[in-house]
Amino acid sequence: MRNRRGERRAAGVHPRYGAAMAPVTRWSQVWSTRTWRDGATAWIDDVLAGHRVIRTGDVEQPRVRPWSTQLVAPTDVGPVWFKADAPHMAHEPALVAALADLLPRRVRAPLGIDPARGWMLSLDEGPRLDATPVDDDTWCALAHDAATMQRALVDAGDRLLATGLPDLRPVRLAAAADDLLQTLSALPADHPSHLDAGLLERVHRRTPRLADAIRTLREGAVPASLQHGDLHPGNVFARREPGAALRVFDFGDAQWAHPFEVLVVPVRVATEERGRAAAARLVEAYLEVWDDLAPRAELHRLVAAARRVHPVPRATTWWRATVMMTDEEVAVHGGLARAWIDRLVDDDAPEPP
């Protein structure tokens, strides 16, 4: 077997990563084919027919990414949105269906799902929260609602994990970090997420700090729950009426983890858009929901520990996506797993996506 340069390689050995593995599908290439789009369109029409909804125009494909693609179709009840996830995120349709059953005020039930293929069809929910500038009070409402949702789900772990939701609770983080470091350090030196000896040495020097943070989370009073993974106003629908619960979407990055990890993204985005004072306010609004479990000082200690461990699950998510990327996509996104490892050892490093 030869690679593109004509060099012979062993069967089952990936030409880019070097490790023995099954052949990898480049999903962005599959999703860009007419054959695949025709099949997805037929499925959309079948789901719509089951709801007595009529498609009134052509299906369009506004976005293709290495990890997912979306199709949108006009119907007699408004636009409908189809999403296909790559295998590492294929739990999303079943997860959303379960969340809609558990928390119907906060998550809308899809019109249809195909868990085996990672497909989901949903009604359009209207404008996103970021359609207009997000003020400090709205940031606080987003954080408070996210925590309320997490509190409601702490006893639903078995059901949500059964959907394929990744399990990255603190008890699993040390092993996850070890596996990831071994994988990335074994990459070819020219891969953008290769961990060189210098970075590995820095990681090993910081291992006691990571272990302390994991221990803090394991021994803390706050139980595991759903961690959205990418909570910001672009993944939340605007309220249809005053006082209504905010509806969250895009659960492809979700994990069963320490819930306080969810703060990493909104704190970063709120700081960029509104400043540090606004970010501090949203953290306090979030922690109000957990005040019955521990004193506020202890909760802040857990927030700091969750922020410290967060690069491990985030780098893991990006590596799972990288495996399925084309060479061109690796050139754009392939260094993000390493970037999160940089963040693990350097608090002043820029925070990656």
N, C-alpha and C positions, 0 to 999 in steps of 0.2 A: 504494500500500500504506500502511495506516495502523496506528499502534500503539494501545495501549489507551486513550490519551487522545484519539484521533482525529486525531493529527498525522500528516501524510504523511511517509513515508520511502522511500528508494530501495530497490528490490528487491536483496536480498543484503546489505543493511546491517543489522547487528544493532541492535535498538533500545536495548539496554542498554550495549553496549560501543562502538558507533559504527564499528567496523572492518568492512570488507567480509568476509563469511564465509558459509558455507553455513548453512541452517537448523539449529538446535541441538535435539537431543532432550533433554527433561528426564527423565532415566531414573527418578528416584524416582516420577514420575507414571506412567510406563509400568509399572514393577514393582508398583504398587499396584492395577492393574486385574485384574479377574477373568479376562479373556481371557489376559493374560500368565501369571498363576499357573496356569491350566489347562494352558497349553502347557508350562510348566516342569514341572508335575506329570506330564504324559504322558512327558516326556523322562526324568524320574527313574524312572518305572516301567519304561521300556524298558531303562535301564541296569541296574536291579535284576534284571530278568528275565534279562539276559545273564549275571548272576552267580548265578542261581537263588536269589535273595533275594526274600522276600515282604514287601510293605508291609502292616503290621497295623493302621494307623490313619490319621487325616487328616494331611495336610501342613499345617504351621503356618509362619507368617512372623513370626519374632520381631523382625526389625529391617529397616528400610529407611533407607538413607542416600543422599545425593546420588551417592556413588561406588560403592556396592555394596548388595546385599541378600542375606539368608540365608533359606533354608527348612530346616525340619527335619522328618523323617518317622520314625515308629517302624517297625522291621522285625523279622523273626524272628532277626536277628543283632545287634540293638541299634539305636540311633539312627543315622541317616545325615544328613549335612549337605550342603546344596546352596548354592553361592555363585554369584552373577552379578555381574560387574564392569562398570563403565562403560568406554567405549572406551579411556580413558587408562590403565586398569589391566588391560585385557583380555589382556595377556600372561601373567597369573598362572597360569591352568590349564596352559598349555603349559610354563611355567617349572617349576611344581611337578612335572609329569610328568618333565621332564628331570632335575631335582634328585633325584627318587626313583630314577631309573635310575643316576645317578652316585653318589649317597650314600644307599643304601637304609636304612642304620642311623639316619640323621638326618632323613630326610623320607619320609613314608609316601606310596606311590603312590595317586592317586585311583582311585575305582571307575570313573570315566568323566570325559571332558572334551569340550567342544565349543569349540575355540579360536576359531572364527569368531564365536561369540556371547559368549565370555568366561564360559562356564559350567563348573562343576566339581562333582562329587559325591564325598564322602569319608566313610569310616567315622568314627564317634565315637572319639576317642583317650583319653577319660577326662578326669580333672581337669586343669586348667591349673596351671602352677607357682605362680600367685598364689592358689590355693585356700586355702593356709595362709600365714602370715607367712614371708617369704623372708629367711633369715639370711645373714650375711656370706659363709659358705662356699659357699652356693648361688649367690649373686651371682657369686662368683669362678668357679664351675663353669660358669655360663651364659656368662661372658665368654670363658673358656678354650675352651669348646666352639665358640663362634661363630668365634673365630680359627682353630681347627682346621678347621672347615668351609670357611672362606675360603681357607686355604692349599691345601686339597684341590681348589679350584675355579679356581686362577689360570690353568691351562692350558685351561679350558673356555669361554673367552670367546666364541669363534665360535659354539659350540653354543647357549649361553645367549642371546646377542644375536639369534640366529636365531628365538627365540621371540617377539621383540618387546620384550624387556627394554630399557628406556631406557639409552642410552649417555651417561653423564655423567662420563667419565674427566677427570682434570685438564686434559688437552689440549683439551677441549671447553668448559671452564667459563667462560673469558673471553667466548667468543661467546654462550654460554647466558645469561650475565649481561647482556650488551648487548641481546640480543633481549627478555629479560624486562623490563628497564628501559624500553625503548621501548614495549612493549605496555602496561605499567601506567601509564606517564606519559600515554599517549593516551586513557586511560579518562575518562569524564565526571567532573567534579569531585566529584559526590555519590556516586560509587562508593566503597565502603569500602576498596578496594585501589588507588585512584588515588594516584599519586605526585606530590605538589605540587612546585613549584620549589624550596622550601626543602629538602625531603628529597633531591631529586635533587642539589642542590649538596653536601649532606653526603656523599652516596654518591660523587660525583666526587672529593671531597677524600680519601676513603678508598680510591680505586682503586689507588694504589701499594701500599698494605698488602695488598689482595686479590691483586694481581699477584705480590707477593713470596710469599704463601702458595701460590698456584698453582704458581709456579716451584719452591718447596721440594718440593711433592708430585711434580711432574714429574721432578725430578732425584734424588729419593730412591730408596732401594734397595728399597722395597716396591712390588710390582706391583699393578695393578688386580685387583679380584675382585668377587664379589657383595657388595653393600651392602644389607642387609635393609630398612633405612629406618625400622623401628619396632620395634626389638628390646627387649622388656621381658617380665617374667614372665607377663603376660596373653597373650602370643603364643608361649608355650612350654608344651608338655605336661609334666606331672610325670612323673618316672621311674616306669616300671612295676616295675623291679627295681633294687637297688643297683648302682651302677657303670655302668648303661646310658647310652648317649649321649642327651643331651637332644634331643627332636624339636621343631623350630621350625615354625611355620605362619604364615599371613597374609603372603604375599609381594607383596601388591598395591602397596606402596610401594617395592619393590626396584629397584635400579639397578646397572648395571655402573659402578663408580666406585672411588675410592681406598677401600680397605677400612676404614681407620681412622675414616671418617665414621660407621661403625656404633656407635661409642662414645658419640655425642652423647646418644642417648635413654637408654641404661642408666645413664650417669653422672648425668644429671638425675634420673631416677627413684630411683636408689639414694641420691643425696644427700638427696632429699626424705624418703625412708623410713628410711634408716639413718645418714645423716650423711656428712660429707666424708671421714672416715677410711675408711669402707666403700667409697665411690666410688673412692678412691685405690687401695685393695686390688684392686678389680676391674680397674682399668686395668693394674696390674702383672701380674695373672693373664693378662690378654689379651695383653700384650706378650711374655710368656714364649714364646709360639708363634712369634714373629718374631725372637727373639734371634740366630739364626744369620745374619740378613741385615745387621744393623748394631748398633753399640753402643747400649745402652739410652738414653743421652743423645740420640742421634740419633733414636731411635724416639719419644722424648718430643717432640722438635721437630716430627716429622711429626704426632703427635697434635694439637699446638697448631695446626698449619697446617690440618689436616682440619677441626677445629672452626671455624676462621675462614672456610673456604669453604663450609661446610655450608649456610648460609642460601640459597645460590643454588639448589642442587637441591631443597631443601625448599620454597622459594617457588615454584619451577617446578611441582612436584607439586601444590601447592595451587591455583595458577592454572589448571592443566589441569582440576581438579575444579570450580573456580568457574564455568567457562564453561558447564557443564551444569546449574547450579543454578537452581531457581525463585527468584523474587524473595524469597520468605520464607526460603529457605535461604541466599541471599546475605546477608540481614540477620543471620544467625547465624554463618556461616562465611566470608563473602565478604571479610573484612578480613585473613585469615591470610596471604595472599601478601605484603601490605604489612607485616604484623607481622614476617615473616622478613626483609624488607629493612631494617626498623628495627634488627633484631638484627645485620644485616651492618655497620651503621655505629655501633652502640652496644653494647659488650660488657656493659653494665649493664642493658640493656633486658630485660624479662621474656622468657623463652624460650617461644615459642608451641608448640602441639602439633606 
